[in-house]
Every structure is written in C-alpha cells, then in structure tokens.
Amino acid sequence: MDDETKAALLNQFQAYLDEIPEMEAAPEALEERIDLFSLYSEMTGLKSEVRIESRQLKTALDDFRDVFSALDGANRDLSDHFTELREEKKNLEKAALKPAIVGLLDIYDRLAAAAEQELPSSGSIFSGFFCGKEREWMKLQAEGQRMTLHRVMDVLALCGVHPVNSENRMFDPRFMKAAGTDNRPDQKEGMVVAELRKGFTWENAPLRASEVIVNKLQGKDINE
C-alpha cells in the first residue's frame, strides 16, 4: 500500500471520528444513571432498616413500659402493705397501752378530787382539831398531791392523751356527756355551766367523755 492510499484511509477514519462527537459523553451519562440508581437503592434499603429498627425500638419501649408499670404497681402494693402494717402496729400498741392509760386516769381523778379539797380555815369550827404542825403537814401533802397530779398529766400528754376543755363551752356530744341540767337565764342554751368529771382525748379521738352540767335546752334532748 502506497503512501497516498494510507493517507486517504487515515483522512476517512479521522472524518468518521469527527462525525460522532456525541458518543464521547455516553459513558458518563450511563455512569451517572448507574450512580443515581445505586443511591436510590441505598436510600430505600436504609429506609427499610430505619423502619425495622423503629419497630424494634417501639417494641422494646412497650416492654419496658410494661415492666415499669408492673414495678410501679408492686411498689404501690408494697407501700399499701407497709401502711397497713404500721396501722396494725399502732392499733396493737394502743390496745396494749390502754389499760395503763385507764389506770392513770383513775389516779388523775383521785388526785384531782383531793386537790379540790380545801383545808379548814382558822376561823372554822374544825380548826381546833388541827395544831400548827398538823396544818403545815396537810399543806405539804396537798402540795405534793398537786405536783403528782401535774406529773400524771405530763405522762398522759406524752402518750397523746389530753384533757377536754368543756366548761364555758357549747355542749359537744362527741366529747361530752350530760350528767344534769341547770336553768341559767344569763347563759346560752346548751352551754356547759359545770364540769363534774374531766374528759380526755387520745390522739384527737374521744377517750373518755366529760361529765358536765348543761344549761337546759328547750324541748330537746341534750345528748342529741
């Protein structure tokens, strides 16, 4: 093959290549299409994984919620049980303590009655039966009884027992018991005008009702 023929063939091949410049971009376009598809596939797969993990997380949270609810219920039951035990213990302690408190109230009544007794005055008909030493001894005895009475009141207070203030107050059937009536126009109906025996409460609950004299009510039972 001579040189002219070779040159002609090369020129024809060059012209052919010049006629198809758009083919050079085809591989890049194809590569771009492949990358977008891969990206879409990856995103679709990631979305599915997130959905699955979300369901698993929701299931785990539901399980934890059930466990926490069960624990909370158990704690409430345990707290209620402890409350019942404390209340039962308190009732047992009160039942064991009540006889001693009743005994202290009896001592209080005796000491209070003795403290209300007054020594005969020097001008009374009974003063001649007592010499100076005897009168001094009786005064000391009375003072000792008053001190003992205060001590008994302190012990009762430590046990949660307190006296009911009933005199010059309106009659309250929860803490008072009418032992009699009086007719005093200067007092309101239902007013306590005298106290015969002191009443007491135990932890704010009635323990022993006060025995009182009440101003007479018109056509109504005092204890109602």
C-alpha positions as CSV (number, residue, x, y, z in Angstrom):
1,M,0.0,0.0,0.0
2,D,1.4,3.3,-1.1
3,D,1.6,6.4,0.9
4,E,-1.3,8.2,-0.8
5,T,-3.6,5.3,0.0
6,K,-2.6,5.3,3.6
7,A,-3.2,9.0,3.8
8,A,-6.6,8.7,2.3
9,L,-7.6,6.0,4.7
10,L,-6.4,8.0,7.7
11,N,-8.3,11.0,6.5
12,Q,-11.5,8.9,6.1
13,F,-11.1,7.5,9.6
14,Q,-10.5,11.0,11.1
15,A,-13.6,12.3,9.3
16,Y,-15.6,9.3,10.8
17,L,-14.4,10.1,14.3
18,D,-15.3,13.8,13.8
19,E,-18.8,12.9,12.8
20,I,-19.6,11.1,16.1
21,P,-18.5,13.5,18.9
22,E,-21.7,12.9,21.0
23,M,-20.8,9.3,21.7
24,E,-18.0,10.5,23.9
25,A,-20.5,11.6,26.6
26,A,-22.5,8.4,26.6
27,P,-20.3,6.5,29.1
28,E,-20.5,9.4,31.6
29,A,-24.3,9.6,31.2
30,L,-24.5,5.9,31.7
31,E,-22.3,6.1,34.8
32,E,-24.4,8.9,36.1
33,R,-27.6,6.8,35.7
34,I,-25.9,3.9,37.4
35,D,-24.9,6.1,40.4
36,L,-28.4,7.6,40.9
37,F,-30.0,4.2,40.8
38,S,-27.5,2.9,43.3
39,L,-28.2,5.9,45.6
40,Y,-31.9,5.3,45.3
41,S,-31.4,1.7,46.2
42,E,-29.2,2.6,49.2
43,M,-31.8,5.1,50.4
44,T,-34.6,2.5,50.0
45,G,-32.6,0.0,52.0
46,L,-31.7,2.5,54.7
47,K,-35.4,3.5,55.0
48,S,-36.4,-0.1,55.4
49,E,-33.7,-0.6,58.1
50,V,-34.8,2.5,59.9
51,R,-38.4,1.3,59.8
52,I,-37.4,-2.1,61.2
53,E,-35.3,-0.6,63.9
54,S,-38.1,1.8,64.8
55,R,-40.5,-1.1,65.2
56,Q,-37.9,-2.9,67.3
57,L,-37.4,0.2,69.5
58,K,-41.1,0.7,69.9
59,T,-41.5,-3.0,70.9
60,A,-38.6,-2.6,73.4
61,L,-40.2,0.6,74.8
62,D,-43.5,-1.1,75.2
63,D,-41.8,-4.0,77.0
64,F,-40.0,-1.6,79.3
65,R,-43.3,0.3,79.9
66,D,-45.0,-2.9,80.9
67,V,-42.1,-3.7,83.2
68,F,-42.1,-0.2,84.8
69,S,-45.9,-0.4,85.2
70,A,-45.5,-3.8,86.9
71,L,-42.8,-2.4,89.2
72,D,-44.8,0.7,90.0
73,G,-47.9,-1.5,90.8
74,A,-45.7,-3.7,93.0
75,N,-44.3,-0.6,94.8
76,R,-47.8,0.7,95.4
77,D,-48.9,-2.6,96.8
78,L,-45.8,-2.8,99.0
79,S,-46.4,0.8,100.2
80,D,-50.1,0.0,101.0
81,H,-49.0,-3.2,102.8
82,F,-46.5,-1.2,104.9
83,T,-49.2,1.3,105.7
84,E,-51.5,-1.4,106.8
85,L,-48.7,-2.9,108.9
86,R,-47.9,0.4,110.5
87,E,-51.6,1.0,111.3
88,E,-51.9,-2.5,112.7
89,K,-48.8,-2.0,114.8
90,K,-50.2,1.3,116.0
91,N,-53.5,-0.3,117.0
92,L,-51.7,-3.1,118.8
93,E,-49.6,-0.6,120.7
94,K,-52.7,1.4,121.6
95,A,-54.5,-1.7,122.8
96,A,-51.5,-2.7,125.0
97,L,-51.2,0.9,126.3
98,K,-54.9,1.5,127.0
99,P,-55.1,-0.4,130.4
100,A,-52.2,1.7,131.7
101,I,-53.8,4.9,130.5
102,V,-57.1,4.0,132.1
103,G,-55.2,3.4,135.3
104,L,-53.5,6.8,135.0
105,L,-56.9,8.4,134.5
106,D,-58.2,6.8,137.7
107,I,-55.1,8.2,139.6
108,Y,-55.8,11.5,138.0
109,D,-59.4,11.5,139.2
110,R,-58.3,10.7,142.8
111,L,-55.6,13.3,142.8
112,A,-57.8,16.0,141.2
113,A,-60.6,15.3,143.8
114,A,-58.0,15.6,146.6
115,A,-56.6,18.8,145.2
116,E,-60.0,20.4,145.2
117,Q,-60.4,19.8,148.9
118,E,-59.6,22.9,150.9
119,L,-58.1,23.0,154.4
120,P,-60.4,24.3,157.1
121,S,-59.9,28.0,157.7
122,S,-58.5,29.2,161.0
123,G,-62.0,30.5,161.9
124,S,-64.0,27.4,161.2
125,I,-65.3,25.1,163.8
126,F,-62.9,22.4,162.7
127,S,-59.8,24.5,163.0
128,G,-59.5,23.5,166.7
129,F,-58.9,19.9,165.8
130,F,-55.6,20.8,164.0
131,C,-52.5,22.2,165.5
132,G,-50.0,24.3,163.6
133,K,-47.7,21.3,162.7
134,E,-50.7,19.3,161.5
135,R,-51.9,22.1,159.3
136,E,-48.4,22.5,157.8
137,W,-48.2,18.8,157.2
138,M,-51.6,18.8,155.4
139,K,-50.4,21.8,153.3
140,L,-47.3,19.9,152.3
141,Q,-49.4,16.8,151.5
142,A,-51.7,18.9,149.3
143,E,-48.8,20.5,147.5
144,G,-47.3,17.0,146.9
145,Q,-50.6,15.8,145.5
146,R,-50.8,18.7,143.1
147,M,-47.2,18.1,142.0
148,T,-48.1,14.4,141.5
149,L,-51.2,15.5,139.6
150,H,-49.1,17.6,137.2
151,R,-46.7,14.7,136.7
152,V,-49.6,12.4,135.8
153,M,-50.8,15.0,133.3
154,D,-47.3,15.1,131.8
155,V,-47.2,11.4,131.4
156,L,-50.6,11.3,129.8
157,A,-49.5,14.1,127.4
158,L,-46.5,12.0,126.3
159,C,-48.9,9.2,125.5
160,G,-51.0,11.6,123.4
161,V,-53.8,11.9,126.0
162,H,-55.1,15.5,126.6
163,P,-58.0,16.9,128.7
164,V,-61.1,18.1,127.1
165,N,-61.8,21.8,127.8
166,S,-65.6,21.7,128.3
167,E,-66.5,24.3,130.9
168,N,-68.0,27.5,129.5
169,R,-68.2,25.9,126.0
170,M,-71.1,24.7,124.0
171,F,-72.1,21.2,124.6
172,D,-70.5,18.7,122.2
173,P,-71.8,15.2,122.3
174,R,-68.7,13.8,120.7
175,F,-66.6,14.7,123.8
176,M,-69.2,15.4,126.5
177,K,-71.9,13.6,128.4
178,A,-74.7,15.5,130.1
179,A,-74.9,14.4,133.7
180,G,-77.6,17.0,134.5
181,T,-79.1,20.3,133.5
182,D,-79.3,23.8,135.0
183,N,-81.5,26.8,134.2
184,R,-79.4,29.9,134.0
185,P,-81.0,32.8,132.1
186,D,-77.6,34.5,131.7
187,Q,-76.2,31.6,129.8
188,K,-76.9,30.4,126.3
189,E,-78.9,27.2,125.8
190,G,-76.5,24.2,125.5
191,M,-73.7,26.0,127.3
192,V,-71.7,23.8,129.8
193,V,-72.0,25.5,133.2
194,A,-70.2,23.0,135.3
195,E,-67.8,20.0,134.9
196,L,-68.3,17.0,137.2
197,R,-65.5,14.8,135.7
198,K,-62.8,15.7,133.3
199,G,-62.9,14.1,129.8
200,F,-59.9,13.2,127.7
201,T,-59.0,12.6,124.1
202,W,-56.4,10.2,122.8
203,E,-54.6,11.3,119.6
204,N,-57.5,13.7,118.9
205,A,-60.1,10.9,119.2
206,P,-62.5,10.7,122.2
207,L,-61.2,8.5,125.0
208,R,-63.4,9.5,127.9
209,A,-66.4,11.9,127.7
210,S,-66.5,14.8,130.1
211,E,-69.5,14.6,132.6
212,V,-71.0,18.0,132.6
213,I,-73.9,20.1,133.6
214,V,-75.6,21.9,130.7
215,N,-77.8,24.8,130.5
216,K,-81.2,23.4,129.8
217,L,-82.3,23.2,126.2
218,Q,-85.9,24.0,125.3
219,G,-87.7,20.8,124.3
220,K,-84.6,19.0,123.1
221,D,-82.6,16.1,124.4
222,I,-79.2,17.4,125.4
223,N,-77.3,14.3,124.2
224,E,-78.7,14.7,120.7
